[in-house]
Amino acid sequence: MTTRSRSRPLLLVSAALVASLALGVTAGAAGIPPRGIALALLDLLPFVTVDSGLTPVEQGLLFELRVPRVLLVAMVGGLLAIAGAGYQGVFRNPLADPYLLGAAAGAGLTVTLAVVFTRGGGLTVPAVAFAGAVGGVLLSYTLGRTAGRGGGTATLILAGVAVSSFLTALQAFVQQLKVDELQRIYSWILGGVGGGWDQLRMIAPYAVLSSAVLLLHGRLLDVLSVGDEEATSLGLHAGRTRVAVLLAASLATASAVAVSGLIGFVGTVVPHAVRRLAGWSYRTVLPLSLLGGAAFLVLADLVARLALAPAELPIGVVTAFVGAPFFIAVLRATKREGV
C-alpha cells in the first residue's frame, strides 16, 4: 500500500472522529445553542476572547458534563478498539476480543470486588481491573491450548466464552453477598460513561501508556502474523512481543472497564471495519482502530443519550444492538475463509 493510499483511510477516519465529537458536544437533551457552544469552545483558544452568549448554567452543563463525557467516551472507545486489534494480532485470530477472551469479565470481577468490599476508587480501580483482565486472558489462552492443539479459532473462542461465563458467575455471586449494592453494580455492568474530568484524568496515564506500546508494536505484529518460526528467522523474539502486546491490550481494556463498565463488541466491530477499509497491516490497523473506536463509541453514546431522552439507555445496550449482528456476520465470513 502506497503512502497516498494509506493516508486516505487515515483522513477518512479522522474526519469521522471530528464529526462525531462535534455531534457529541452539540447534541443533547439540554438544548444548548450550537452557535453558543462553538463560540464557548473558541474562547478557550489562546489570544481569543469572544462572548458565547451562554448562561452560567449552560456553561456549567457544557464544560462540567458534556465535554468531559464526550472525551471520556472517545478515550474508552479508542482503548477497547485498539485492545481488540492487539489481541487479534497476538492470537492471529480476527474474532479475538477483550470480551470474548475473558479480559473484560476478569476486570469486571476484580472491580466489583473492589467496589463492594473496599469501595476502591482513584488509581486503585485500573490497577485491580488490570490484574483481572490479565488473569482472564491467561485463563482463556491456557484453557484453549490444553483443550486441544490445532483447535484454532473455535477452541480459543470457546475457551474465552467458558472463562467469561465462569468469571461472570463469580461476579453474580459477589453481588448476591451485597444486595444493597446491586443497583450501583448493575448500572456499571450495563455500561455507562457518566464521569467527569476526574475519571478522565484517572485513566489518561494508562491510556497513553497502553496505546503507545500497542502502536509501537504494529510492525512486529505484522512480522508475527507470518508464524513464529518465520518471525524468529527474521530476528523477532515472538514470546517477548506477545507478552508486551498482551499486557498493553489488557491494560487498555482494564482502564476502559474501570470507568465505563462492560461495553461489548467495540473490539470486534471496529478493527474488522478498519481492515475492510485499509487492509491487514497492523501498522495501519492499530492507529485507525484507536481513532475509529473513539468515533464509534461517541456516536453510540449519542444514541444512548437521545433515544429515550430525558431518560438514558445504557451504552452497552446500544453497542450490543450494533455489534451482535455484526459479530454473526464476521463469524460466518471467518468460517467460509476457514480461519
C-alpha positions as CSV (number, residue, x, y, z in Angstrom):
1,M,0.0,0.0,0.0
2,T,1.4,3.4,-1.0
3,T,1.8,6.3,1.3
4,R,-1.0,8.1,-0.5
5,S,-3.4,5.2,-0.3
6,R,-2.6,4.8,3.4
7,S,-3.3,8.5,4.1
8,R,-6.9,8.3,2.6
9,P,-8.3,5.9,5.3
10,L,-6.5,8.0,8.0
11,L,-8.1,11.2,6.7
12,L,-11.5,9.5,6.5
13,V,-11.4,8.0,10.0
14,S,-10.0,11.3,11.4
15,A,-12.8,13.2,9.8
16,A,-15.4,10.8,11.2
17,L,-13.9,11.3,14.7
18,V,-14.0,15.1,14.4
19,A,-17.6,14.9,13.2
20,S,-18.7,12.6,16.0
21,L,-17.0,14.7,18.6
22,A,-18.8,17.8,17.2
23,L,-22.1,16.0,17.3
24,G,-21.5,14.6,20.8
25,V,-20.8,18.1,22.2
26,T,-23.6,20.0,20.4
27,A,-26.4,17.5,20.7
28,G,-28.1,16.7,23.9
29,A,-31.4,16.8,25.9
30,A,-30.4,20.2,27.5
31,G,-30.7,22.0,24.2
32,I,-27.7,24.3,24.4
33,P,-27.4,26.5,21.3
34,P,-24.8,25.1,18.9
35,R,-23.6,28.6,18.0
36,G,-23.0,29.3,21.7
37,I,-21.1,26.0,22.1
38,A,-18.9,26.8,19.1
39,L,-18.1,30.3,20.5
40,A,-17.5,28.9,24.0
41,L,-15.0,26.4,22.7
42,L,-13.4,29.0,20.5
43,D,-13.0,31.2,23.6
44,L,-10.7,28.5,25.1
45,L,-8.1,29.2,22.5
46,P,-5.1,31.4,23.5
47,F,-5.3,35.0,22.5
48,V,-9.0,34.6,21.6
49,T,-11.8,36.3,23.5
50,V,-15.4,36.0,22.4
51,D,-18.7,36.2,24.1
52,S,-20.6,32.9,23.7
53,G,-23.8,34.2,25.0
54,L,-24.4,31.1,27.1
55,T,-25.8,31.4,30.6
56,P,-23.7,30.3,33.6
57,V,-25.9,27.2,33.8
58,E,-25.3,26.4,30.2
59,Q,-21.6,26.9,30.6
60,G,-21.6,24.5,33.5
61,L,-23.5,21.9,31.6
62,L,-21.2,22.2,28.7
63,F,-17.8,22.2,30.4
64,E,-18.6,20.1,33.5
65,L,-20.8,17.5,32.0
66,R,-21.0,17.3,28.2
67,V,-17.4,18.0,27.1
68,P,-15.7,15.6,29.7
69,R,-18.2,12.9,29.0
70,V,-17.6,13.1,25.2
71,L,-13.8,13.0,25.7
72,L,-14.1,10.1,28.2
73,V,-16.3,8.1,25.8
74,A,-13.9,8.7,23.0
75,M,-11.0,7.5,25.1
76,V,-12.9,4.4,26.2
77,G,-13.9,3.5,22.6
78,G,-10.4,4.0,21.3
79,L,-8.9,1.8,24.1
80,L,-11.4,-1.0,23.6
81,A,-10.8,-1.0,19.8
82,I,-7.0,-0.9,19.9
83,A,-7.0,-3.6,22.6
84,G,-9.2,-5.8,20.3
85,A,-6.8,-5.2,17.4
86,G,-3.9,-6.1,19.7
87,Y,-5.5,-9.3,20.9
88,Q,-6.3,-10.3,17.3
89,G,-2.6,-9.7,16.3
90,V,-1.3,-11.7,19.2
91,F,-3.5,-14.7,18.7
92,R,-3.7,-14.4,14.9
93,N,-7.5,-14.5,15.2
94,P,-9.9,-12.0,13.8
95,L,-12.5,-12.8,16.4
96,A,-10.3,-12.2,19.4
97,D,-11.8,-9.5,21.6
98,P,-11.5,-8.3,25.2
99,Y,-14.9,-9.6,25.9
100,L,-14.5,-13.0,24.2
101,L,-11.2,-13.7,25.8
102,G,-12.2,-13.1,29.4
103,A,-10.3,-9.8,29.8
104,A,-13.4,-7.7,30.4
105,A,-15.0,-10.4,32.6
106,G,-11.9,-10.6,34.7
107,A,-11.6,-6.9,35.0
108,G,-15.3,-6.7,35.9
109,L,-15.0,-9.3,38.7
110,T,-12.0,-7.6,40.3
111,V,-13.5,-4.1,40.0
112,T,-16.8,-5.4,41.5
113,L,-14.8,-6.9,44.4
114,A,-13.0,-3.6,44.9
115,V,-16.3,-1.6,44.8
116,V,-18.2,-3.9,47.1
117,F,-15.7,-4.8,49.7
118,T,-13.3,-1.8,49.7
119,R,-15.2,0.9,47.9
120,G,-11.9,1.3,45.9
121,G,-11.5,4.4,43.8
122,G,-8.9,6.5,42.1
123,L,-5.8,4.9,40.8
124,T,-6.6,1.6,42.5
125,V,-9.5,0.8,40.2
126,P,-7.5,0.5,37.0
127,A,-4.8,-1.4,39.0
128,V,-7.3,-4.1,40.2
129,A,-9.0,-4.1,36.8
130,F,-5.6,-4.7,35.1
131,A,-4.9,-7.7,37.3
132,G,-8.3,-9.2,36.5
133,A,-8.0,-8.6,32.7
134,V,-4.6,-10.2,32.5
135,G,-5.8,-13.2,34.6
136,G,-8.9,-13.6,32.4
137,V,-6.9,-13.7,29.2
138,L,-4.3,-16.0,30.6
139,L,-7.0,-18.4,31.8
140,S,-8.6,-18.4,28.3
141,Y,-5.3,-18.9,26.5
142,T,-4.2,-21.7,28.8
143,L,-7.5,-23.4,28.5
144,G,-7.5,-23.1,24.8
145,R,-4.1,-24.6,24.5
146,T,-4.7,-27.5,26.9
147,A,-8.2,-28.3,25.4
148,G,-6.6,-29.4,22.1
149,R,-3.9,-28.4,19.8
150,G,-4.9,-27.2,16.3
151,G,-8.3,-26.1,17.5
152,G,-7.7,-22.7,16.1
153,T,-10.4,-20.0,16.3
154,A,-13.1,-22.3,17.6
155,T,-11.1,-23.6,20.5
156,L,-9.9,-20.2,21.6
157,I,-13.3,-18.6,21.3
158,L,-15.0,-21.5,23.3
159,A,-12.3,-21.2,26.0
160,G,-12.9,-17.5,26.2
161,V,-16.6,-18.0,26.5
162,A,-16.2,-20.6,29.2
163,V,-13.8,-18.4,31.2
164,S,-16.0,-15.3,30.8
165,S,-19.1,-17.3,31.9
166,F,-17.3,-18.6,35.0
167,L,-15.9,-15.2,36.0
168,T,-19.4,-13.6,35.4
169,A,-20.9,-16.3,37.6
170,L,-18.4,-15.4,40.4
171,Q,-19.3,-11.7,39.9
172,A,-23.0,-12.6,40.3
173,F,-22.2,-14.5,43.5
174,V,-20.4,-11.5,44.9
175,Q,-23.4,-9.3,44.0
176,Q,-25.7,-11.5,46.0
177,L,-23.4,-11.1,49.0
178,K,-24.0,-7.4,48.9
179,V,-27.6,-7.0,47.7
180,D,-27.7,-3.3,48.9
181,E,-25.1,-2.6,46.2
182,L,-26.9,-4.3,43.3
183,Q,-28.3,-1.1,41.7
184,R,-24.9,0.5,41.6
185,I,-23.2,-2.6,40.3
186,Y,-25.8,-3.3,37.6
187,S,-25.7,0.2,36.3
188,W,-21.9,-0.2,36.0
189,I,-22.2,-3.7,34.3
190,L,-24.6,-2.4,31.6
191,G,-22.0,0.2,30.6
192,G,-22.1,3.9,31.0
193,V,-19.7,6.8,31.0
194,G,-21.1,9.5,33.2
195,G,-17.9,10.6,34.9
196,G,-16.3,14.0,34.6
197,W,-12.8,15.3,34.5
198,D,-11.7,13.3,37.5
199,Q,-12.3,9.9,35.7
200,L,-10.7,11.3,32.6
201,R,-7.5,12.3,34.5
202,M,-7.6,8.9,36.3
203,I,-7.3,6.7,33.2
204,A,-5.3,9.1,31.0
205,P,-1.8,7.8,32.0
206,Y,-2.9,4.2,31.5
207,A,-4.5,5.1,28.2
208,V,-1.4,6.9,26.9
209,L,1.0,4.1,28.0
210,S,-1.1,1.2,26.7
211,S,-1.8,2.9,23.3
212,A,1.8,3.9,22.8
213,V,3.1,0.3,23.4
214,L,0.5,-1.1,21.0
215,L,1.2,1.4,18.3
216,L,5.0,0.8,18.6
217,H,4.4,-2.9,18.1
218,G,2.5,-2.6,14.8
219,R,5.4,-3.6,12.6
220,L,6.3,-6.5,15.0
221,L,2.7,-7.8,14.8
222,D,2.9,-7.8,11.0
223,V,6.1,-9.9,11.3
224,L,4.4,-12.2,13.9
225,S,1.5,-12.8,11.6
226,V,3.6,-14.9,9.2
227,G,4.2,-17.5,12.0
228,D,6.6,-17.9,14.9
229,E,9.3,-19.8,13.0
230,E,9.4,-17.3,10.2
231,A,9.3,-14.4,12.6
232,T,12.2,-15.9,14.6
233,S,14.2,-16.3,11.5
234,L,13.7,-12.6,10.8
235,G,15.1,-11.8,14.2
236,L,11.9,-11.3,16.1
237,H,11.5,-12.6,19.7
238,A,8.0,-13.9,19.3
239,G,7.4,-14.6,23.0
240,R,8.5,-11.2,24.2
241,T,6.4,-9.5,21.6
242,R,3.3,-11.5,22.6
243,V,3.8,-10.7,26.3
244,A,4.3,-6.9,25.6
245,V,1.2,-6.7,23.4
246,L,-0.9,-8.8,25.7
247,L,-0.1,-6.7,28.7
248,A,-0.7,-3.5,26.9
249,A,-4.0,-4.6,25.5
250,S,-5.1,-5.8,28.9
251,L,-4.1,-2.5,30.5
252,A,-6.1,-0.7,27.8
253,T,-9.1,-2.9,28.5
254,A,-8.8,-2.6,32.2
255,S,-8.6,1.2,32.0
256,A,-11.7,1.3,29.9
257,V,-13.7,-1.1,32.0
258,A,-12.7,0.7,35.2
259,V,-14.6,3.9,34.2
260,S,-17.3,2.6,31.8
261,G,-18.3,-0.8,32.9
262,L,-18.9,-3.6,30.4
263,I,-19.3,-2.2,26.8
264,G,-19.2,-5.0,24.3
265,F,-18.4,-5.5,20.7
266,V,-16.2,-2.4,20.1
267,G,-13.1,-4.5,20.0
268,T,-14.6,-6.7,17.2
269,V,-16.6,-4.3,15.1
270,V,-14.1,-1.5,14.7
271,P,-10.9,-3.5,13.8
272,H,-12.8,-5.6,11.3
273,A,-14.3,-2.4,9.7
274,V,-10.8,-0.9,9.6
275,R,-9.4,-4.0,7.8
276,R,-12.1,-3.7,5.2
277,L,-11.1,-0.1,4.7
278,A,-7.4,-0.2,4.9
279,G,-6.0,-3.7,4.7
280,W,-4.5,-6.1,7.2
281,S,-1.2,-4.4,8.2
282,Y,-1.2,-3.7,11.9
283,R,0.8,-0.5,11.3
284,T,-2.4,0.8,9.8
285,V,-5.0,-1.2,11.7
286,L,-3.9,-0.2,15.2
287,P,-3.9,3.6,14.8
288,L,-7.1,3.5,12.7
289,S,-8.8,1.3,15.3
290,L,-7.8,3.8,18.0
291,L,-9.4,6.7,16.1
292,G,-12.4,4.6,14.7
293,G,-13.2,3.2,18.1
294,A,-13.4,6.7,19.6
295,A,-15.7,7.8,16.8
296,F,-17.9,4.7,17.1
297,L,-18.5,4.9,20.8
298,V,-19.1,8.7,20.8
299,L,-21.9,8.1,18.2
300,A,-23.2,5.1,20.3
301,D,-23.2,7.3,23.4
302,L,-25.1,10.0,21.5
303,V,-27.8,7.4,20.6
304,A,-27.9,6.3,24.2
305,R,-28.5,9.9,25.4
306,L,-31.1,10.9,22.9
307,A,-33.1,7.7,22.1
308,L,-35.2,7.9,25.3
309,A,-34.5,11.5,26.4
310,P,-34.6,12.7,29.1
311,A,-34.0,9.1,30.2
312,E,-30.8,7.4,29.1
313,L,-30.1,4.0,27.7
314,P,-27.0,2.1,28.9
315,I,-24.4,2.5,26.2
316,G,-23.7,-1.3,26.3
317,V,-27.2,-1.9,25.1
318,V,-26.6,0.3,22.0
319,T,-23.3,-1.3,21.1
320,A,-24.9,-4.8,21.5
321,F,-27.7,-3.8,19.0
322,V,-25.0,-2.9,16.5
323,G,-22.3,-5.5,17.4
324,A,-24.3,-8.7,17.8
325,P,-25.4,-8.9,14.2
326,F,-22.0,-7.6,13.0
327,F,-20.3,-10.4,15.0
328,I,-22.5,-13.0,13.5
329,A,-21.6,-11.7,10.0
330,V,-17.9,-11.8,10.9
331,L,-18.2,-15.3,12.3
332,R,-19.9,-16.5,9.1
333,A,-17.2,-14.9,6.9
334,T,-14.4,-16.4,9.1
335,K,-15.9,-19.8,8.8
336,R,-16.1,-19.5,5.0
337,E,-12.5,-18.5,4.9
338,G,-11.5,-21.5,7.1
339,V,-9.8,-19.4,9.8
